Amino acid sequence: MLSSEHAGATETIEAAPAKINLALHVTGQRADGYHLLESLVTFTEVGDVIRIRDAAEDSFRICGPFSELLQQENESGNLVLKARDLLRTALPQYAGPVAIQLEKNLPVASGIGGGSADAAATLRALCRHWDLKPDAGTLQRIALSLGADVPMCLASRPLIASGIGETITFLADMPVMALVLVNPLKGVSTPDVFRRLVSKQNPSLKPRGHSSWMDFIAQNRNDLEPSARAILAEITEVSDLLSGTGAQLVRMSGSGATCFGIYPAMDDATAAAAQLRHQRPGWYVQATKTIGGI
């Protein structure tokens, strides 16, 4: 993970780690339409990057291998800029205009928290760049107003998220895991996935008890995976190919279409990624490991 320190005198660099839902249970739905979830979440070394410099006026630039899709969107809808503006409104003693660069290394709308992670990284980076020290409640309120996944991405460490994502329990003893992330570079609509759910009242996460972490993850599930597979057939293909590389466990993250495989060691993950790139050269394939574990 990149250091979130000043590079030289004027630039602040912050990593926006990919969010991986090791398990995701849909347990209900509120009257306002928000779904109630319980999710076992971790974060990875791979991710996007936010860079901030002082400037004469505000500016925003997107670069990186997956920048093109975001550049086609209306700039005002980008969560990075919304995060900047909300932080300014809440804490107006900011240092001045900034040039923000988003290095987009993760596929867009891929179930691994890219936009939410970018917004969270922007909040962390601007707090340091402007030398702000907001209380935790203020920062959490800003994060939640940006999206249900942003509070957990603000933490970027192993946790269980519940409610709509705002209730967080940290997991200090989750081990570091070697992963391969695979995305077929085809999008799947999150609202469509939720609409196709057979049930929105599903059992909660099973308690870990004395189980190993691998057994605990395996005993749980992603309730969104069957719906996503029905929408995008390639998700089944991704899962099958990952299983064929000797992964200990394969599952979809979030609402898809990214799937992950867990491997005994980083060497195994690296070898599996090489095999998958050979099999599907047009897909996103990345070996990585989780952060914040023991």
C-alpha positions as CSV (number, residue, x, y, z in Angstrom):
1,M,0.0,0.0,0.0
2,L,1.3,3.4,-0.9
3,S,2.4,5.7,1.9
4,S,-0.1,8.4,2.6
5,E,2.5,11.1,3.2
6,H,3.6,14.2,1.5
7,A,5.8,13.6,-1.5
8,G,8.1,16.6,-1.4
9,A,6.5,19.8,0.0
10,T,3.2,20.0,-1.9
11,E,2.0,16.6,-3.0
12,T,0.0,14.2,-1.0
13,I,-0.4,10.6,-2.2
14,E,-3.0,8.2,-0.9
15,A,-3.8,4.6,-1.9
16,A,-7.4,3.6,-2.5
17,P,-7.3,-0.1,-1.9
18,A,-9.7,-2.5,-3.6
19,K,-12.5,-3.6,-1.3
20,I,-13.2,-7.4,-1.3
21,N,-16.4,-8.8,0.1
22,L,-15.2,-12.2,1.4
23,A,-18.9,-12.8,2.2
24,L,-22.0,-10.6,1.7
25,H,-25.4,-11.5,3.2
26,V,-28.6,-9.5,2.3
27,T,-30.6,-9.6,5.5
28,G,-33.5,-7.2,4.8
29,Q,-34.6,-4.0,3.2
30,R,-35.5,-0.6,4.8
31,A,-38.6,1.4,3.9
32,D,-36.4,3.9,2.1
33,G,-35.2,1.1,-0.3
34,Y,-31.7,0.6,1.2
35,H,-30.8,-3.0,1.7
36,L,-29.6,-4.3,5.0
37,L,-26.4,-6.2,4.7
38,E,-23.8,-8.1,6.7
39,S,-20.5,-8.3,5.0
40,L,-17.1,-9.7,5.8
41,V,-14.7,-7.3,4.2
42,T,-11.0,-7.0,3.5
43,F,-8.8,-4.7,1.4
44,T,-5.9,-5.3,-0.9
45,E,-2.5,-3.9,-1.9
46,V,-3.8,-3.3,-5.4
47,G,-6.0,-0.3,-6.0
48,D,-6.4,3.2,-7.3
49,V,-4.2,6.2,-6.3
50,I,-5.2,9.8,-5.3
51,R,-2.6,12.6,-5.7
52,I,-3.2,16.1,-4.5
53,R,-1.2,19.3,-5.0
54,D,-1.7,22.9,-4.1
55,A,-2.9,24.9,-7.2
56,A,-4.1,28.3,-8.3
57,E,-7.6,26.9,-8.9
58,D,-9.3,23.5,-8.4
59,S,-8.7,20.9,-11.1
60,F,-9.3,17.2,-11.6
61,R,-7.5,14.8,-13.8
62,I,-8.0,11.1,-14.4
63,C,-5.2,8.8,-15.7
64,G,-4.4,5.1,-15.6
65,P,-5.5,2.0,-17.5
66,F,-9.2,2.4,-16.7
67,S,-9.5,6.2,-16.9
68,E,-11.3,6.3,-20.3
69,L,-14.7,5.2,-19.0
70,L,-14.7,7.7,-16.1
71,Q,-13.6,10.5,-18.4
72,Q,-16.8,10.0,-20.4
73,E,-18.9,10.7,-17.3
74,N,-20.0,14.1,-16.2
75,E,-17.3,15.4,-13.9
76,S,-19.8,16.7,-11.4
77,G,-20.9,13.1,-10.7
78,N,-17.5,11.9,-9.6
79,L,-17.3,10.8,-6.0
80,V,-13.8,12.3,-5.7
81,L,-15.1,15.8,-6.3
82,K,-18.2,15.2,-4.1
83,A,-15.8,14.2,-1.3
84,R,-13.7,17.3,-1.8
85,D,-16.8,19.6,-1.8
86,L,-18.5,18.0,1.2
87,L,-15.3,18.2,3.3
88,R,-14.9,21.9,2.4
89,T,-18.5,22.6,3.4
90,A,-18.1,20.8,6.8
91,L,-14.7,22.2,7.6
92,P,-14.3,25.5,5.7
93,Q,-10.8,26.2,7.2
94,Y,-9.2,24.5,4.2
95,A,-5.8,25.6,2.9
96,G,-6.8,26.5,-0.6
97,P,-7.5,25.2,-4.1
98,V,-6.1,21.8,-5.1
99,A,-5.3,19.8,-8.2
100,I,-6.5,16.2,-7.7
101,Q,-5.3,13.4,-9.9
102,L,-7.1,10.0,-9.8
103,E,-5.0,7.1,-11.1
104,K,-7.6,4.5,-12.1
105,N,-6.0,1.1,-11.9
106,L,-9.2,-0.9,-11.0
107,P,-12.0,-1.8,-13.5
108,V,-15.0,0.5,-13.3
109,A,-18.2,-0.8,-11.6
110,S,-16.6,-4.1,-10.9
111,G,-17.8,-5.0,-7.3
112,I,-14.5,-4.1,-5.6
113,G,-15.4,-0.6,-4.3
114,G,-13.4,1.5,-6.8
115,G,-15.5,4.7,-6.6
116,S,-16.1,4.3,-2.9
117,A,-12.5,3.7,-2.2
118,D,-11.5,6.7,-4.3
119,A,-13.9,8.9,-2.3
120,A,-12.6,7.6,1.0
121,A,-9.0,8.1,-0.1
122,T,-9.8,11.7,-1.1
123,L,-11.2,12.4,2.3
124,R,-8.1,10.9,4.0
125,A,-5.7,12.7,1.7
126,L,-7.4,16.1,2.0
127,C,-7.5,15.9,5.8
128,R,-3.7,15.6,5.7
129,H,-3.1,18.0,2.8
130,W,-5.2,20.8,4.4
131,D,-4.0,19.8,7.9
132,L,-7.6,19.2,9.1
133,K,-8.4,17.1,12.2
134,P,-12.2,16.4,12.0
135,D,-13.7,14.4,14.7
136,A,-14.6,10.8,13.7
137,G,-18.3,11.5,13.7
138,T,-18.0,14.3,11.2
139,L,-15.9,12.3,8.8
140,Q,-18.2,9.2,9.1
141,R,-21.2,11.3,8.3
142,I,-19.5,12.8,5.2
143,A,-18.4,9.3,4.2
144,L,-21.9,7.8,4.6
145,S,-23.5,10.7,2.6
146,L,-21.2,9.7,-0.3
147,G,-22.4,6.1,-0.3
148,A,-23.0,3.0,1.9
149,D,-19.5,1.5,1.1
150,V,-17.5,4.7,1.8
151,P,-17.3,4.4,5.6
152,M,-15.8,0.9,5.3
153,C,-13.4,2.1,2.6
154,L,-12.4,5.0,4.9
155,A,-11.2,2.4,7.4
156,S,-9.6,0.1,4.7
157,R,-8.9,-2.7,7.2
158,P,-10.5,-6.1,7.9
159,L,-14.0,-5.6,9.2
160,I,-17.6,-6.8,9.4
161,A,-20.0,-4.1,8.0
162,S,-23.7,-4.3,8.9
163,G,-26.8,-2.1,8.5
164,I,-26.5,-0.4,5.2
165,G,-22.7,-0.4,5.7
166,E,-22.4,2.2,8.4
167,T,-22.0,-0.2,11.4
168,I,-18.4,-1.4,11.5
169,T,-16.7,-4.0,13.6
170,F,-13.0,-4.3,13.1
171,L,-11.3,-7.7,12.9
172,A,-7.8,-7.5,14.4
173,D,-6.9,-11.1,13.9
174,M,-7.7,-11.7,10.2
175,P,-4.6,-13.1,8.5
176,V,-3.0,-11.7,5.4
177,M,-4.3,-13.6,2.4
178,A,-2.9,-14.2,-1.1
179,L,-5.6,-13.4,-3.8
180,V,-6.1,-13.3,-7.5
181,L,-8.8,-10.9,-8.8
182,V,-10.4,-11.6,-12.1
183,N,-12.9,-9.4,-14.0
184,P,-14.1,-10.1,-17.6
185,L,-14.3,-6.4,-18.3
186,K,-18.0,-6.5,-18.7
187,G,-20.2,-4.5,-16.4
188,V,-23.2,-5.7,-14.3
189,S,-25.8,-3.3,-12.9
190,T,-26.0,-3.3,-9.1
191,P,-29.7,-2.3,-9.1
192,D,-30.4,-5.2,-11.5
193,V,-28.6,-7.6,-9.3
194,F,-30.7,-6.6,-6.3
195,R,-33.9,-6.7,-8.3
196,R,-33.3,-10.3,-9.2
197,L,-32.8,-11.5,-5.6
198,V,-35.1,-14.3,-4.8
199,S,-35.1,-13.3,-1.2
200,K,-34.1,-10.1,0.7
201,Q,-34.5,-11.8,4.1
202,N,-31.6,-14.1,4.3
203,P,-29.7,-15.5,7.3
204,S,-27.0,-13.4,9.0
205,L,-23.3,-14.3,8.8
206,K,-22.5,-17.5,10.7
207,P,-20.4,-16.9,13.8
208,R,-16.8,-17.8,13.5
209,G,-16.5,-19.6,16.8
210,H,-13.4,-21.7,16.8
211,S,-13.3,-22.2,13.0
212,S,-10.3,-21.3,11.0
213,W,-10.6,-18.2,8.9
214,M,-10.8,-20.2,5.7
215,D,-13.6,-22.4,7.1
216,F,-15.4,-19.3,8.4
217,I,-15.3,-17.7,5.0
218,A,-16.4,-20.9,3.3
219,Q,-19.3,-21.3,5.6
220,N,-20.7,-18.0,4.5
221,R,-21.7,-16.8,1.0
222,N,-22.4,-13.9,-1.4
223,D,-26.2,-13.6,-1.7
224,L,-25.7,-11.4,-4.8
225,E,-23.7,-14.0,-6.8
226,P,-26.6,-16.1,-8.2
227,S,-28.4,-13.0,-9.5
228,A,-25.2,-11.6,-11.0
229,R,-24.5,-14.9,-12.7
230,A,-28.0,-14.9,-14.2
231,I,-27.3,-11.5,-15.7
232,L,-23.7,-12.0,-16.9
233,A,-22.7,-15.6,-17.9
234,E,-19.0,-14.7,-17.9
235,I,-19.1,-14.7,-14.0
236,T,-19.5,-18.4,-14.0
237,E,-16.7,-18.7,-16.5
238,V,-14.5,-16.6,-14.3
239,S,-15.3,-18.7,-11.3
240,D,-14.6,-21.9,-13.1
241,L,-11.3,-20.8,-14.4
242,L,-10.2,-19.6,-10.9
243,S,-11.2,-23.0,-9.5
244,G,-9.1,-24.6,-12.1
245,T,-5.9,-22.9,-10.8
246,G,-6.0,-24.6,-7.4
247,A,-7.6,-21.8,-5.4
248,Q,-8.7,-22.8,-1.9
249,L,-11.9,-20.8,-2.3
250,V,-13.5,-18.8,-5.1
251,R,-16.3,-16.3,-4.8
252,M,-17.7,-13.1,-6.4
253,S,-17.1,-9.8,-4.6
254,G,-19.9,-7.3,-4.1
255,S,-22.4,-7.2,-7.0
256,G,-19.8,-8.4,-9.5
257,A,-18.4,-9.0,-11.9
258,T,-15.0,-9.4,-10.1
259,C,-14.3,-12.8,-8.6
260,F,-11.5,-13.7,-6.3
261,G,-9.5,-16.8,-5.5
262,I,-7.7,-17.4,-2.2
263,Y,-4.4,-19.2,-2.4
264,P,-2.0,-20.7,0.2
265,A,0.8,-18.3,-0.6
266,M,1.7,-15.4,-2.9
267,D,3.8,-17.6,-5.2
268,D,0.7,-19.7,-5.8
269,A,-1.4,-16.6,-6.6
270,T,1.3,-15.2,-8.9
271,A,1.4,-18.5,-10.9
272,A,-2.4,-18.7,-11.1
273,A,-2.6,-15.1,-12.4
274,A,0.0,-15.9,-15.1
275,Q,-2.0,-19.0,-16.2
276,L,-5.3,-17.0,-16.3
277,R,-3.7,-14.1,-18.3
278,H,-2.6,-16.7,-20.8
279,Q,-6.1,-18.2,-20.9
280,R,-8.0,-14.9,-21.1
281,P,-5.6,-12.1,-22.3
282,G,-8.4,-9.6,-22.6
283,W,-9.5,-9.8,-19.0
284,Y,-8.4,-8.0,-15.9
285,V,-6.3,-10.4,-13.8
286,Q,-4.3,-9.3,-10.8
287,A,-2.4,-11.2,-8.1
288,T,-2.3,-9.3,-4.8
289,K,-2.5,-9.7,-1.0
290,T,-4.7,-8.3,1.6
291,I,-3.6,-5.5,4.0
292,G,-4.2,-4.8,7.6
293,G,-4.1,-8.5,8.7
294,I,-1.7,-10.4,10.9
